[in-house]
Amino acid sequence: MTLPDLSAHDAFLDRLLDLPTIYSAGLSPDGARLAWIWAKLGATTQLWLQPADGSAAPRCLVDDGWDCDYFTWARDGQSIVVGQSNGGDERVSLLQVFLDNRPPRRLTPERPDYYIHGGELLADNRTLIYAANVELESGEEIETALVYRHDIETGARHVIARPEKAAFMWPLVSPDDKYVLYERKDLDPAGVQLWLAAVDGSFDEEIVNVGAAAKADGAWSPDAQHVVLAAEGKPHRRIGLWHLADRKTDWLVDDPARNVEDAVWLRRTDRVVIEEARAACTHMTFLDPVTRKETPFSPGPGTYDPIGLSADGHWISWHYDARTPGRLLRLESASPYQIVGTLAEHPTRPGIAADELVPAEDYRWKSVDGLEIQGWLFRAKAPARGTILLIHGGPTHHDEDAFDPEIQYYLACGFNVMTPNYRGSTGFSLAFEESIKIEGWGGLEQEDIRAGAEALIRDGIAEKGRVGITGTSYGGYSSWWAITHFPIETIAAAAPICGMTDLVVDYETTRPDLRPYSEEMMGGSPETAPQRFHERSPIHFVGDIKGKLLIVQGENDPNVTPQNVTDVVTRLKAGGIDYELLTFDDEGHGIGRPANQRTLYRRIALFFAEAFRS
């Protein structure tokens, strides 16, 4: 049978993937420079720099064949510490890059056999703080990450905090270099407590505990005298200030009607930035911690997210929506925050006009228990050849009205696309986010997705037998779940990407700091909840597959490891079940390199086009 011809859209895909994607932008301590990580300029992600006033063009600081995963500024603003990895393995090595063109220097081993998180260089330019799951004396990888003080001149390392249990942590050093704020999950996999350790190792104590199974997140104030908190309560999150002087907390925002999700106190400002989500849309406000007066930050349509105030008094802000690829803008310092310039513009890569892109529509439906679910619907400009459900990962995450080259390419190929924010997603309320835990993974959140597909069919947007599903990570798991549990009339084809197939294997082989998340979501471990882990693992239901299946995996994935694929392939072969397999030996958790994305998106589009023809 001749494959559908989608080659007419190859040039558009090339243009989409030629758009540089910005990650992790941050101002220097003095506000004079802006650094960011750019993807899609080459095979790896790169670190770039530009004056925050836009007086000079961007220049590349790091393009050495490694991926730049994240960065932090040194206190003096004359160097940057970059977390780098290779091939998606997430085994980060820290590199110091100097702005005066001195050669960079490697601060930690190039290819560690453990995981490093964070990396802040203190004002003495020799003391480095980070977390790593390695034992100091033996040098062996361990389950629990420890907080290290590392003298980069002598190589001496000292443990300044030793949690009891594994947790993902990102140590934050106070602006005066005296303390380290970090997270622990010693009491319950669902909870996070904030701890404070002295940089000199003289003490380590708990400072914020909002409940054994509740989470608190924190960040330093510019004067190092307060910690800005976003903490779970019942039934909502609160924003507060913990005071170093008296170890007490003032709650600044405590309103059950508001879905506040995060807060930060940026340098050179006297206000706290509050992030609030309403129906999967982000709204930012400025809060005066003294008067409690709150003012919106809303320069115009789309999402605006302030990064900080530049040295010349302008706001540097993200801006994006479905027809506006993420960009960095210079705005006036006061309302109405008019745009005065754009930063991080590539000199040779052309953009894409907004009218070439399809906007997002707010789409709603009722799930099996009557709960309203929201998603973003994108309609193909021509009569649709089918509909693709693109499922976000996490599941503690949500899809936004945001530009996505994958979505826009599928639309050009003639597919409708819908991105459901199933229960367990952020962006609505804490209760909605927590509701996935009632039954655990593979519960009602999957019925939310099924109901969304059925609603699209009922509303005449999709057709029976012409709906497919794909997604990465938890989106991959949901794709596996759909193809093994839903009728072919509802889901005709699935393309899971880096998705869990056996939740026991996933638990046992994933990174140590991610296991508590599985326990939180599943209500226990494979040892304490074996039946639930078995029942919710798609590998045990592959015999029920009736539709088409394309499996996608990064060979270096440390999160959802390739064993999830090798084990399920064995089952598929034993059952005589047809499948296609696409792997990438230079990718980890997700397919991120432009050349690989080009291969992947074309393959998925062809896969669904062929599946929907039968």
RODO-2510 file (C-alpha; in nm, 4 decimals, decimal comma):
residues 614
     n   res          X          Y          Z
     1     m     0,0000     0,0000     0,0000
     2     t     0,1353     0,3432    -0,0906
     3     l     0,2071     0,5669     0,2065
     4     p     0,0340     0,9052     0,2279
     5     d     0,2424     1,1841     0,0786
     6     l     0,3068     1,4609     0,3324
     7     s     0,6229     1,5908     0,1675
     8     a     0,4542     1,9180     0,0735
     9     h     0,4780     2,0143     0,4406
    10     d     0,8477     1,9322     0,4847
    11     a     0,9576     2,2882     0,4117
    12     f     0,7165     2,4228     0,6745
    13     l     0,8482     2,1707     0,9279
    14     d     1,2020     2,2847     0,8497
    15     r     1,1018     2,6450     0,9136
    16     l     0,9318     2,5534     1,2397
    17     l     1,2366     2,3658     1,3625
    18     d     1,4689     2,6439     1,2524
    19     l     1,3085     2,8748     1,5087
    20     p     1,5489     2,8927     1,8050
    21     t     1,3797     2,7927     2,1300
    22     i     1,4771     2,9863     2,4431
    23     y     1,5193     2,8207     2,7831
    24     s     1,6315     2,9409     3,1268
    25     a     1,6816     3,3126     3,0693
    26     g     1,8329     3,5072     3,3583
    27     l     1,9747     3,8520     3,4315
    28     s     2,3204     3,9062     3,5781
    29     p     2,3279     4,0209     3,9426
    30     d     2,3772     4,3837     3,8341
    31     g     2,1024     4,3608     3,5700
    32     a     2,3374     4,4620     3,2896
    33     r     2,3463     4,1339     3,0976
    34     l     2,0960     3,8698     2,9954
    35     a     2,1958     3,5070     2,9476
    36     w     1,9808     3,2290     2,8087
    37     i     1,9973     2,8800     2,6665
    38     w     1,9099     2,8461     2,2995
    39     a     1,8040     2,5209     2,1355
    40     k     1,7730     2,4311     1,7661
    41     l     2,0771     2,6283     1,6541
    42     g     2,2756     2,3070     1,6284
    43     a     2,2894     1,9514     1,7542
    44     t     2,3162     2,0660     2,1180
    45     t     2,1746     2,3449     2,3319
    46     q     2,3961     2,6525     2,3688
    47     l     2,4506     2,9351     2,6180
    48     w     2,4162     3,2901     2,4792
    49     l     2,4656     3,6391     2,6174
    50     q     2,3465     3,9917     2,5329
    51     p     2,3488     4,3330     2,7048
    52     a     2,0123     4,3732     2,8755
    53     d     1,9705     4,7150     2,7161
    54     g     1,9921     4,5601     2,3681
    55     s     2,2940     4,7741     2,2781
    56     a     2,4784     4,4817     2,1161
    57     a     2,3832     4,1663     1,9326
    58     p     2,3711     3,8290     2,1094
    59     r     2,6909     3,6247     2,1256
    60     c     2,7414     3,2567     2,1930
    61     l     2,9314     3,1662     2,5105
    62     v     2,9143     2,7867     2,5048
    63     d     2,8857     2,5603     2,2024
    64     d     3,1199     2,2732     2,2817
    65     g     2,9219     1,9632     2,1829
    66     w     2,7610     1,9247     2,5257
    67     d     2,4026     2,0190     2,6067
    68     c     2,3644     2,3247     2,8288
    69     d     2,0864     2,2185     3,0679
    70     y     2,0813     2,5149     3,3083
    71     f     2,2995     2,7937     3,4436
    72     t     2,3535     3,0227     3,7421
    73     w     2,5352     3,3546     3,7552
    74     a     2,8432     3,4012     3,9740
    75     r     2,7990     3,6699     4,2393
    76     d     3,0275     3,9171     4,0604
    77     g     2,8514     3,8699     3,7264
    78     q     3,1834     3,7961     3,5544
    79     s     3,1253     3,4247     3,5020
    80     i     2,8447     3,1723     3,4701
    81     v     2,8218     2,8179     3,6043
    82     v     2,6632     2,5915     3,3443
    83     g     2,5142     2,2491     3,4088
    84     q     2,5958     2,0314     3,1063
    85     s     2,5075     1,6777     3,0070
    86     n     2,5690     1,4550     2,7088
    87     g     2,3203     1,2643     2,4961
    88     g     2,0306     1,3221     2,7336
    89     d     2,1759     1,1101     3,0154
    90     e     2,1167     1,3865     3,2772
    91     r     2,4575     1,3149     3,4367
    92     v     2,5381     1,6820     3,4821
    93     s     2,8877     1,8254     3,4931
    94     l     2,9438     2,1863     3,6037
    95     l     3,1439     2,4231     3,3828
    96     q     3,2514     2,7777     3,4690
    97     v     3,2394     3,0139     3,1715
    98     f     3,4093     3,3543     3,1886
    99     l     3,2731     3,6622     3,0157
   100     d     3,6205     3,8053     2,9480
   101     n     3,7026     3,5221     2,7054
   102     r     3,9289     3,3320     2,9433
   103     p     3,9127     2,9560     2,8772
   104     p     3,6285     2,7865     3,0664
   105     r     3,7136     2,5484     3,3475
   106     r     3,5493     2,2238     3,4469
   107     l     3,4390     2,2312     3,8134
   108     t     3,3161     1,8736     3,8545
   109     p     3,3955     1,5453     3,6747
   110     e     3,3055     1,5406     3,3047
   111     r     3,1079     1,2187     3,3174
   112     p     3,0002     1,1510     3,6747
   113     d     2,8273     0,8263     3,7660
   114     y     2,5894     1,0222     3,9900
   115     y     2,3437     1,3111     3,9501
   116     i     2,4249     1,6734     4,0326
   117     h     2,1537     1,9339     4,0930
   118     g     2,2183     2,3066     4,1097
   119     g     2,5586     2,4711     4,1327
   120     e     2,6053     2,8179     4,2814
   121     l     2,9443     2,9885     4,3001
   122     l     2,9885     3,2138     4,6031
   123     a     3,1433     3,5606     4,6113
   124     d     3,4904     3,4225     4,6863
   125     n     3,4822     3,2610     4,3390
   126     r     3,6087     2,9321     4,4763
   127     t     3,3255     2,7880     4,6889
   128     l     3,0628     2,5912     4,4996
   129     i     2,7351     2,4624     4,6459
   130     y     2,5371     2,1798     4,4846
   131     a     2,3510     1,8565     4,5606
   132     a     2,4742     1,5154     4,4454
   133     n     2,3793     1,1564     4,5229
   134     v     2,7373     1,0453     4,5868
   135     e     2,9053     0,9411     4,9115
   136     l     3,2084     1,1541     4,9896
   137     e     3,4361     0,8848     5,1320
   138     s     3,3666     0,6000     4,8906
   139     g     3,2825     0,8029     4,5834
   140     e     2,9955     0,5625     4,5149
   141     e     2,6510     0,6624     4,3904
   142     i     2,3889     0,6455     4,6662
   143     e     2,0118     0,6764     4,6861
   144     t     1,9972     1,0070     4,8728
   145     a     2,1360     1,3368     4,7442
   146     l     2,3590     1,5299     4,9849
   147     v     2,4334     1,9026     4,9867
   148     y     2,8014     1,9696     4,9220
   149     r     3,0352     2,2625     4,9760
   150     h     3,3116     2,2230     4,7193
   151     d     3,6376     2,4169     4,7147
   152     i     3,7185     2,4302     4,3437
   153     e     4,0802     2,5359     4,4070
   154     t     4,1753     2,2446     4,6319
   155     g     3,9043     1,9967     4,5312
   156     a     3,8016     1,9503     4,8951
   157     r     3,4350     1,8674     4,9482
   158     h     3,2319     1,8799     5,2681
   159     v     2,8777     1,7576     5,3324
   160     i     2,6738     2,0372     5,4898
   161     a     2,3338     1,8647     5,4764
   162     r     2,2458     1,4958     5,4799
   163     p     1,8737     1,4202     5,4252
   164     e     1,7425     1,0835     5,5398
   165     k     1,5573     0,9963     5,2180
   166     a     1,5904     1,0546     4,8447
   167     a     1,4321     1,3661     4,7003
   168     f     1,4810     1,5996     4,4105
   169     m     1,6496     1,9049     4,5596
   170     w     1,7969     2,2233     4,4226
   171     p     1,9994     2,4030     4,6919
   172     l     1,9625     2,7823     4,6947
   173     v     2,2357     2,9910     4,8565
   174     s     2,1315     3,3106     5,0333
   175     p     2,2501     3,6315     4,8626
   176     d     2,4894     3,6973     5,1536
   177     d     2,6468     3,3488     5,1087
   178     k     2,5710     3,2413     5,4671
   179     y     2,2914     2,9865     5,4288
   180     v     2,1628     2,7153     5,1969
   181     l     1,7891     2,6624     5,1532
   182     y     1,6936     2,3134     5,0378
   183     e     1,4082     2,0608     5,0345
   184     r     1,3549     1,7332     5,2176
   185     k     1,0964     1,4561     5,1827
   186     d     1,1937     1,2585     5,4915
   187     l     0,8423     1,2436     5,6407
   188     d     0,6212     1,1420     5,3470
   189     p     0,6685     1,1016     4,9688
   190     a     0,3873     1,3544     4,9134
   191     g     0,5372     1,6250     5,1324
   192     v     0,8226     1,8737     5,1105
   193     q     0,9764     2,0473     5,4105
   194     l     1,2213     2,3361     5,3821
   195     w     1,5523     2,3143     5,5639
   196     l     1,8254     2,5671     5,6267
   197     a     2,1916     2,4740     5,6475
   198     a     2,4862     2,6994     5,7209
   199     v     2,7406     2,7253     5,4415
   200     d     3,0141     2,6719     5,7017
   201     g     2,8439     2,3504     5,8141
   202     s     2,7688     2,4733     6,1660
   203     f     2,3983     2,3825     6,1614
   204     d     2,1225     2,2176     5,9578
   205     e     1,7612     2,2609     6,0686
   206     e     1,4021     2,2433     5,9485
   207     i     1,2435     2,5864     5,9069
   208     v     0,9098     2,5318     5,7260
   209     n     0,6812     2,2335     5,7716
   210     v     0,3191     2,2746     5,6549
   211     g     0,2398     1,9076     5,7079
   212     a     0,4084     1,5731     5,6536
   213     a     0,2194     1,5180     5,3253
   214     a     0,2070     1,8836     5,2137
   215     k     0,4621     2,0711     5,0039
   216     a     0,6405     2,3971     5,0701
   217     d     0,8528     2,5700     4,8081
   218     g     1,0829     2,8599     4,8839
   219     a     1,3178     3,1196     4,7348
   220     w     1,5343     3,3894     4,8917
   221     s     1,4508     3,7594     4,9092
   222     p     1,7184     3,9908     4,7629
   223     d     1,8290     4,1044     5,1111
   224     a     1,8736     3,7437     5,2344
   225     q     1,6459     3,8145     5,5332
   226     h     1,3337     3,6361     5,4095
   227     v     1,2228     3,3279     5,2204
   228     v     0,9273     3,3645     4,9827
   229     l     0,6998     3,0641     5,0273
   230     a     0,4437     2,8887     4,8107
   231     a     0,2948     2,6303     5,0417
   232     e     0,0103     2,3826     5,0227
   233     g    -0,2775     2,4122     5,2629
   234     k    -0,6275     2,2773     5,2693
   235     p    -0,7670     2,3201     5,0121
   236     h    -0,5406     2,5796     4,8455
   237     r    -0,1871     2,7147     4,8219
   238     r    -0,0716     3,0173     5,0169
   239     i     0,2022     3,2711     4,9545
   240     g     0,4042     3,3801     5,2550
   241     l     0,7275     3,5270     5,3878
   242     w     0,9417     3,3359     5,6357
   243     h     1,1588     3,5745     5,8342
   244     l     1,5128     3,4786     5,9231
   245     a     1,5214     3,7100     6,2251
   246     d     1,2395     3,5475     6,4235
   247     r     1,1827     3,2214     6,2292
   248     k     0,8153     3,3138     6,1811
   249     t     0,5945     3,3215     5,8698
   250     d     0,3553     3,5912     5,7514
   251     w     0,0975     3,4718     5,4994
   252     l     0,0563     3,7358     5,2312
   253     v    -0,1975     3,5584     5,0080
   254     d    -0,4329     3,3098     5,1729
   255     d    -0,7454     3,2935     4,9589
   256     p    -0,9219     2,9629     4,8773
   257     a    -1,0733     3,1263     4,5677
   258     r    -0,7308     3,1826     4,4109
   259     n    -0,5042     2,9260     4,2496
   260     v    -0,1657     3,0771     4,3307
   261     e     0,1117     2,8437     4,2178
   262     d     0,4427     3,0183     4,2783
   263     a     0,6118     3,3377     4,3963
   264     v     0,9535     3,5010     4,3731
   265     w     1,1150     3,8237     4,4934
   266     l     1,3325     3,9564     4,2118
   267     r     1,6468     4,1669     4,2530
   268     r     1,6203     4,5469     4,2423
   269     t     1,2505     4,5387     4,3281
   270     d     1,0506     4,5885     4,6465
   271     r     0,7671     4,3630     4,5333
   272     v     0,6973     3,9907     4,5240
   273     v     0,5907     3,8436     4,1882
   274     i     0,2892     3,6127     4,2262
   275     e     0,2100     3,3493     3,9653
   276     e    -0,1552     3,2523     3,9522
   277     a    -0,3189     3,0076     3,7110
   278     r    -0,6805     3,0292     3,6018
   279     a    -0,8130     2,7640     3,3637
   280     a    -0,4601     2,6820     3,2459
   281     c    -0,3758     3,0477     3,1780
   282     t    -0,0995     3,2217     3,3714
   283     h    -0,1576     3,5604     3,5337
   284     m     0,1210     3,7537     3,7060
   285     t     0,0817     4,0185     3,9752
   286     f     0,3154     4,2333     4,1853
   287     l     0,2587     4,2278     4,5626
   288     d     0,3946     4,4876     4,8035
   289     p     0,4815     4,2785     5,1133
   290     v     0,4351     4,5796     5,3442
   291     t     0,1038     4,7248     5,2252
   292     r    -0,0240     4,3927     5,0776
   293     k    -0,1346     4,5867     4,7711
   294     e    -0,1387     4,3761     4,4564
   295     t    -0,1233     4,5062     4,0981
   296     p    -0,1514     4,3050     3,7754
   297     f     0,1348     4,2632     3,5313
   298     s    -0,0519     4,2372     3,2012
   299     p     0,1106     4,4274     2,9140
   300     g    -0,1185     4,2732     2,6516
   301     p    -0,2601     3,9534     2,4986
   302     g    -0,0712     3,6308     2,5609
   303     t     0,1311     3,5256     2,8621
   304     y     0,3844     3,7696     3,0089
   305     d     0,6228     3,6416     3,2772
   306     p     0,8724     3,8903     3,4256
   307     i     1,2349     3,7765     3,4536
   308     g     1,3652     4,0866     3,6304
   309     l     1,4522     4,4544     3,6162
   310     s     1,7484     4,5495     3,4029
   311     a     2,0168     4,7914     3,5180
   312     d     1,8584     5,0688     3,3109
   313     g     1,5185     5,0185     3,4754
   314     h     1,3261     4,8095     3,2215
   315     w     1,1372     4,4895     3,2819
   316     i     1,2738     4,1887     3,0961
   317     s     0,9854     3,9508     3,0332
   318     w     0,8874     3,6346     2,8554
   319     h     0,5985     3,6600     2,6115
   320     y     0,4218     3,3818     2,4212
   321     d     0,0991     3,2308     2,2937
   322     a     0,0117     2,9687     2,0323
   323     r     0,0958     3,2030     1,7445
   324     t     0,3882     3,3788     1,9164
   325     p     0,6984     3,1670     1,9720
   326     g     0,8489     3,2416     2,3120
   327     r     1,0426     3,5680     2,3070
   328     l     1,2195     3,8011     2,5509
   329     l     1,0993     4,1605     2,5617
   330     r     1,2125     4,4896     2,7159
   331     l     0,9177     4,6679     2,8749
   332     e     0,8659     5,0004     3,0454
   333     s     0,9027     4,9781     3,4233
   334     a     0,5492     5,0973     3,5030
   335     s     0,1978     5,0167     3,3830
   336     p     0,0935     4,9764     3,1032
   337     y     0,4410     4,8229     3,0542
   338     q     0,4733     4,9143     2,6879
   339     i     0,7165     4,7113     2,4767
   340     v     1,0346     4,9042     2,3995
   341     g     1,2459     4,6293     2,2432
   342     t     1,3105     4,2610     2,1820
   343     l     1,6118     4,0662     2,3044
   344     a     1,7538     3,7284     2,2021
   345     e     1,6739     3,7753     1,8348
   346     h     1,8830     3,5565     1,6097
   347     p     2,0441     3,7624     1,3331
   348     t     1,9980     3,5083     1,0525
   349     r     1,7080     3,2819     1,1464
   350     p     1,3814     3,4211     1,0045
   351     g     1,0650     3,3988     1,2081
   352     i     0,7198     3,2771     1,1152
   353     a     0,4281     3,5119     1,0699
   354     a     0,1416     3,4734     1,3171
   355     d    -0,1116     3,4206     1,0367
   356     e     0,0779     3,1063     0,9321
   357     l     0,0005     2,9523     1,2708
   358     v    -0,3229     2,8205     1,4179
   359     p    -0,4571     2,9684     1,7449
   360     a    -0,5609     2,7651     2,0464
   361     e    -0,9268     2,7309     2,1405
   362     d    -1,0444     2,6659     2,4956
   363     y    -1,2328     2,3341     2,4745
   364     r    -1,4382     2,1808     2,7602
   365     w    -1,6102     1,8496     2,8244
   366     k    -1,7454     1,6417     3,1126
   367     s    -1,5628     1,3321     3,2313
   368     v    -1,7289     1,0073     3,3375
   369     d    -1,7981     1,1395     3,6878
   370     g    -1,9246     1,4777     3,5703
   371     l    -1,6018     1,6664     3,6391
   372     e    -1,5357     1,9414     3,3836
   373     i    -1,2088     1,8961     3,1951
   374     q    -1,0362     2,1616     2,9863
   375     g    -0,8026     2,1303     2,6909
   376     w    -0,6674     2,3321     2,4006
   377     l    -0,8120     2,2562     2,0585
   378     f    -0,6292     2,3379     1,7360
   379     r    -0,8280     2,2968     1,4145
   380     a    -0,6647     2,2115     1,0831
   381     k    -0,7191     2,4784     0,8195
   382     a    -0,8209     2,2207     0,5571
   383     p    -1,0720     1,9362     0,6082
   384     a    -0,9100     1,7134     0,8705
   385     r    -0,7729     1,3698     0,7853
   386     g    -0,7943     1,2797     1,1550
   387     t    -0,7416     1,4049     1,5112
   388     i    -0,4399     1,3700     1,7371
   389     l    -0,4554     1,3855     2,1163
   390     l    -0,1212     1,5193     2,2396
   391     i    -0,0888     1,4396     2,6110
   392     h     0,1371     1,6407     2,8399
   393     g     0,3854     1,4787     3,0762
   394     g     0,4199     1,5158     3,4468
   395     p     0,1404     1,4529     3,5237
   396     t     0,2009     1,7543     3,7522
   397     h     0,2063     2,0022     3,4661
   398     h    -0,0418     2,1613     3,2266
   399     d    -0,0651     2,2606     2,8625
   400     e    -0,0960     2,6310     2,7857
   401     d    -0,1942     2,8546     2,4997
   402     a     0,1643     2,8372     2,3728
   403     f     0,3558     2,7876     2,0505
   404     d     0,4532     2,4279     1,9772
   405     p     0,6192     2,3381     1,6435
   406     e     0,4977     1,9787     1,6738
   407     i     0,1352     2,0894     1,6945
   408     q     0,1671     2,3399     1,4114
   409     y     0,3265     2,0785     1,1845
   410     y     0,0494     1,8244     1,2481
   411     l    -0,2059     2,0955     1,1735
   412     a    -0,0323     2,1689     0,8426
   413     c    -0,0483     1,7974     0,7627
   414     g    -0,4264     1,8094     0,8027
   415     f    -0,4782     1,6841     1,1587
   416     n    -0,6814     1,8471     1,4307
   417     v    -0,4894     1,8478     1,7599
   418     m    -0,6221     1,8570     2,1142
   419     t    -0,4121     1,8828     2,4326
   420     p    -0,6186     1,7762     2,7368
   421     n    -0,5495     1,9018     3,0877
   422     y    -0,6732     1,5895     3,2653
   423     r    -0,7193     1,5715     3,6429
   424     g    -0,3822     1,5827     3,8116
   425     s    -0,2770     1,8741     3,5919
   426     t    -0,1693     2,2014     3,7423
   427     g    -0,3326     2,5244     3,6260
   428     f    -0,6754     2,4894     3,7878
   429     s    -0,6757     2,4296     4,1623
   430     l    -0,4798     2,2374     4,4205
   431     a    -0,7784     2,0041     4,4664
   432     f    -0,7854     1,9308     4,0909
   433     e    -0,4118     1,8683     4,0924
   434     e    -0,4313     1,6367     4,3939
   435     s    -0,7345     1,4418     4,2662
   436     i    -0,5189     1,2071     4,0580
   437     k    -0,3912     1,0549     4,3822
   438     i    -0,7346     0,9238     4,4799
   439     e    -0,7014     0,6295     4,2418
   440     g    -0,3400     0,6725     4,1308
   441     w    -0,1958     0,6567     3,7818
   442     g    -0,4168     0,4744     3,5371
   443     g    -0,7329     0,5906     3,7136
   444     l    -0,9902     0,8551     3,6335
   445     e    -0,7366     1,0818     3,4624
   446     q    -0,7286     0,8308     3,1775
   447     e    -1,1071     0,8395     3,1629
   448     d    -1,0804     1,2183     3,1325
   449     i    -0,8746     1,1635     2,8172
   450     r    -1,1157     0,9027     2,6816
   451     a    -1,4104     1,1354     2,7471
   452     g    -1,2265     1,4119     2,5620
   453     a    -1,1871     1,1935     2,2542
   454     e    -1,5533     1,0968     2,2714
   455     a    -1,6566     1,4617     2,3090
   456     l    -1,4600     1,5548     1,9965
   457     i    -1,6427     1,2808     1,8067
   458     r    -1,9798     1,3818     1,9475
   459     d    -1,9179     1,7463     1,8566
   460     g    -1,8323     1,6551     1,4978
   461     i    -1,4688     1,7642     1,5311
   462     a    -1,3301     1,4105     1,5118
   463     e    -1,4479     1,0880     1,3519
   464     k    -1,4719     0,7402     1,4990
   465     g    -1,1685     0,5350     1,4039
   466     r    -0,9682     0,8485     1,3163
   467     v    -0,8378     0,9568     1,6548
   468     g    -0,4796     0,8912     1,7601
   469     i    -0,2829     0,9640     2,0754
   470     t     0,0775     1,0532     2,1479
   471     g     0,2845     1,2220     2,4168
   472     t     0,6104     1,2026     2,6070
   473     s     0,6780     1,0644     2,9559
   474     y     0,3404     1,0547     3,1330
   475     g     0,1941     1,1426     2,7944
   476     g     0,3647     0,8275     2,6696
   477     y     0,2155     0,6279     2,9559
   478     s    -0,1297     0,7672     2,8739
   479     s    -0,0774     0,6651     2,5100
   480     w     0,0073     0,3117     2,6221
   481     w    -0,2971     0,3103     2,8478
   482     a    -0,5292     0,4262     2,5704
   483     i    -0,4155     0,1706     2,3113
   484     t    -0,4436    -0,1147     2,5637
   485     h    -0,7774    -0,0116     2,7207
   486     f    -0,9876     0,2010     2,4850
   487     p    -1,1919     0,0720     2,1877
   488     i    -1,0481     0,1269     1,8424
   489     e    -1,3445     0,3511     1,7556
   490     t    -1,2199     0,5922     2,0248
   491     i    -0,8423     0,5509     1,9882
   492     a    -0,7300     0,3958     1,6618
   493     a    -0,3552     0,4444     1,6972
   494     a    -0,0945     0,5381     1,9568
   495     a     0,2622     0,6669     1,9448
   496     p     0,3952     0,6597     2,3035
   497     i     0,7254     0,8458     2,3507
   498     c     0,9447     0,7526     2,6478
   499     g     0,6369     0,6184     2,8252
   500     m     0,6150     0,3816     3,1204
   501     t     0,4914     0,0345     3,0324
   502     d     0,5614    -0,1522     3,3573
   503     l     0,5316     0,0692     3,6645
   504     v     0,7365    -0,1739     3,8711
   505     v     1,0236    -0,1665     3,6220
   506     d     0,9894     0,2104     3,6008
   507     y     1,0119     0,2426     3,9787
   508     e     1,3124     0,0150     4,0063
   509     t     1,5167     0,1578     3,7199
   510     t     1,4428     0,5317     3,7313
   511     r     1,6630     0,7949     3,8947
   512     p     1,6588     0,7621     4,2767
   513     d     1,5212     1,1114     4,3314
   514     l     1,2156     1,0334     4,1175
   515     r     1,0991     0,7252     4,3113
   516     p     0,9241     0,9286     4,5834
   517     y     0,7086     1,0867     4,3118
   518     s     0,5895     0,7439     4,2001
   519     e     0,5104     0,6549     4,5622
   520     e     0,3194     0,9797     4,6055
   521     m     0,1121     0,9260     4,2911
   522     m     0,0509     0,5524     4,3468
   523     g    -0,0080     0,5598     4,7206
   524     g     0,2909     0,3387     4,7926
   525     s     0,5735     0,1411     4,6376
   526     p     0,5587    -0,1864     4,4424
   527     e     0,6283    -0,3590     4,7730
   528     t     0,3464    -0,1916     4,9659
   529     a     0,0925    -0,1611     4,6800
   530     p     0,1761    -0,4506     4,4437
   531     q    -0,1746    -0,4988     4,3069
   532     r    -0,2149    -0,1349     4,2083
   533     f     0,1260    -0,1276     4,0368
   534     h     0,0340    -0,4427     3,8447
   535     e    -0,3160    -0,3310     3,7451
   536     r    -0,1962     0,0096     3,6284
   537     s     0,0885    -0,1224     3,4116
   538     p    -0,0062    -0,1290     3,0398
   539     i     0,2410    -0,4129     2,9737
   540     h    -0,0078    -0,6583     3,1229
   541     f    -0,2790    -0,5584     2,8731
   542     v    -0,0946    -0,5581     2,5408
   543     g    -0,3036    -0,8570     2,4334
   544     d    -0,6002    -0,6190     2,4114
   545     i    -0,4358    -0,3929     2,1523
   546     k    -0,6504    -0,3588     1,8417
   547     g    -0,5155    -0,0373     1,6917
   548     k    -0,1849     0,0659     1,5401
   549     l     0,1221     0,1151     1,7598
   550     l     0,4439     0,3130     1,7124
   551     i     0,6893     0,2994     2,0065
   552     v     0,9440     0,5817     2,0467
   553     q     1,2329     0,5833     2,2957
   554     g     1,5547     0,7681     2,3765
   555     e     1,8268     0,5123     2,4424
   556     n     1,9922     0,7231     2,7165
   557     d     1,6731     0,7940     2,9133
   558     p     1,7459     0,7733     3,2901
   559     n     1,3898     0,8677     3,3832
   560     v     1,1743     0,6177     3,1913
   561     t     1,4501     0,3757     3,1033
   562     p     1,4733     0,1726     2,7796
   563     q     1,3871    -0,1417     2,9766
   564     n     1,0270    -0,0212     2,9591
   565     v     1,0537    -0,0766     2,5829
   566     t     1,2610    -0,3953     2,5714
   567     d     1,0262    -0,5694     2,8146
   568     v     0,7086    -0,4677     2,6344
   569     v     0,8542    -0,5604     2,2935
   570     t     0,9128    -0,9116     2,4277
   571     r     0,5437    -0,9306     2,5239
   572     l     0,4316    -0,7911     2,1891
   573     k     0,6388    -1,0432     1,9956
   574     a     0,5144    -1,3295     2,2100
   575     g     0,1559    -1,2246     2,1442
   576     g     0,2067    -1,1733     1,7703
   577     i     0,1041    -0,8092     1,7991
   578     d     0,2232    -0,5734     1,5268
   579     y     0,4157    -0,2630     1,6230
   580     e     0,6660    -0,0142     1,4882
   581     l     0,9740     0,0955     1,6811
   582     l     1,1729     0,4183     1,6536
   583     t     1,4710     0,4740     1,8842
   584     f     1,7322     0,7473     1,9110
   585     d     2,0755     0,6598     2,0494
   586     d     2,1637     1,0233     2,1276
   587     e     1,8481     1,1146     2,3203
   588     g     1,7335     1,0812     2,6781
   589     h     1,3940     1,1578     2,8291
   590     g     1,2239     1,3132     2,5284
   591     i     1,3372     1,3760     2,1745
   592     g     1,4954     1,7204     2,1662
   593     r     1,7567     1,7477     1,8913
   594     p     1,6280     1,9274     1,5811
   595     a     1,7354     1,6549     1,3366
   596     n     1,5683     1,3913     1,5530
   597     q     1,2535     1,5967     1,5958
   598     r     1,2334     1,6329     1,2193
   599     t     1,2513     1,2534     1,1867
   600     l     1,0068     1,1957     1,4715
   601     y     0,7350     1,4416     1,3709
   602     r     0,7376     1,3259     1,0073
   603     r     0,7208     0,9623     1,1204
   604     i     0,4316     1,0263     1,3581
   605     a     0,2358     1,2228     1,0970
   606     l     0,2828     0,9448     0,8413
   607     f     0,1970     0,6841     1,1033
   608     f    -0,1351     0,8464     1,1911
   609     a    -0,2201     0,9263     0,8290
   610     e    -0,1715     0,5597     0,7389
   611     a    -0,3610     0,4380     1,0459
   612     f    -0,6598     0,6577     0,9652
   613     r    -0,6809     0,5419     0,6013
   614     s    -0,7791     0,1869     0,6894
***
